[in-house]
């Protein structure tokens, strides 16, 4: 198992490198640059050229990529010449430096990710918890009482839940609970740094929860509906298997049959979708952050590309990809626990 | 064709044979939710086709004196205290938006975008995915290994980032205009379609991956079956085996998976339009209408209602239909 995990972690390197390279080259292929300002904000071309030179945007793209990976001091030392003329801007990805932001020029990408990711993660974890706490029990009950009114109402609610996009649910929750009833605030996030362990708010009082409830439900409802549907379908399939009949024939109590034998196996497809779901949700949902005015990382996925803020695009994409590959690894490890027949050598 | 059946009195009668598809269709129609979904989608298709006949006004027609008017019957839905600033109307059944455009007409025209995305992206991903999956599964061996490694790899990609990158790229290209030739031709098509063409490409280009996996899995499970072996023994060529024997067997699960994926395409379009990377204004799409209504959420919340309901009902209909199709084609799950 340890060997398998190490091999998988080593496999991360080429995957992440390819994601980085693809994003790096594609985002530079998009016409327009970070310092193209039109109209009143336009800058003389010589000034633009100077700023671009400062950020090494005048280098050949493959050299920019190399320097993004290993740092420009290494490039300067190895290649010399024009590559040693300007001051360094980044120590490179391998030393954990995500470079400067081209749009927010007093900030580095690490600053931006560091301030926005914890907020997105708090929201994402709350939404994920709503998804699991509602979704899994609802799916189990629906499957165990198949074709009863409980099943029909749970299934119907779940289909409704997956059919309402965040885009619709967010504004409607604001409308009902913030504008009409005035129970909860409509926007912003109720916690500030410093965080405990990097992402847990220090003060979990009403101010935090009142701001968190609406966005967490807007994000979590769809998750819980999707999880409930999958749990139900998967459990229905599993309880028709021969080994469940055997367990019943042995005279085991129904609760043991369901919870010890059926449930574990039926969780395999559920866990499979939870991995990518988790990665998507903790790195921030741009729609929810936009609608609720939350300063999370999700919106930078959109705006960094629009602003051609190349290092920021790279930064958020890489953070997302790292969380995605780790989540998928955890999913694969969970398989072995859920189904002991699955072994990794 | 009929099936001979022995009667009690010893005579032979003919019973009409029912094909798998006729059976499935019968089960589908018995499922009320699926029936509702199917009928709703058919009606919506007609609404989309005849949008210019049904819609009372044009989708871009502005009536600047009635910007943000609220339909009289919708006043109970407005927040308390709004009587002081709201102008009501009976001219527009559902009110008008911040530019004085009829919301009902824009919603009707908006169905064109959602449905086109649904059907075109579904067809593109179904065709590419099925072809890819069949080739990979049927050939097997090294080819299969390579083709599936590529799919696994693409699967690990941050889907949303790629869609945003592609759409930003296409939009920037369209603004610059092409340098003649193929690029310009594509940009012209895109303009004629109100910006939808590039959306088709961006969404379709990414979603065939899941379909390819399902198709390959299905091919693998049928490839070694006796009836394929029999066909081969009778001298059937590869193309005959694939088209006549494999395809009819695997097409059911693929159609089900594709129908279930359609709400995702509709969401993606709405999402891209919401962040300004969707269709080009003034082409109405439900996503654009929602994003335009969000800033006025506190003062004119009813503006968001109509496109939201349209979007939700449409995805609901596709979900019901997909569930119904799945149950109809795989009756084992029903007790």
Interface residues (C-beta under 8 A of the other chain):
Chain A: X15 X18 X19 X22 X23 X26 X27 X29 X30 X31 X32 X146 X147 X156 X159 X160 X162 X163 X164 X165 X167 X168 X171 X172 X174 X175 X179 X180 X186 X233 X236 X237 X280 X286 X287 X290 X291 X301 X302 X305 X306 X316 X317 X320 X321 X324 X325 X328
Chain B: X33 X79 X80 X153 X156 X157 X158 X160 X161 X164 X165 X168 X169 X172 X173 X175 X176 X263 X267 X270 X271 X274 X275 X277 X287 X290 X291 X293 X294 X297 X298 X301 X304 X308 X311 X312 X315 X316 X319 X320 X323 X333 X335
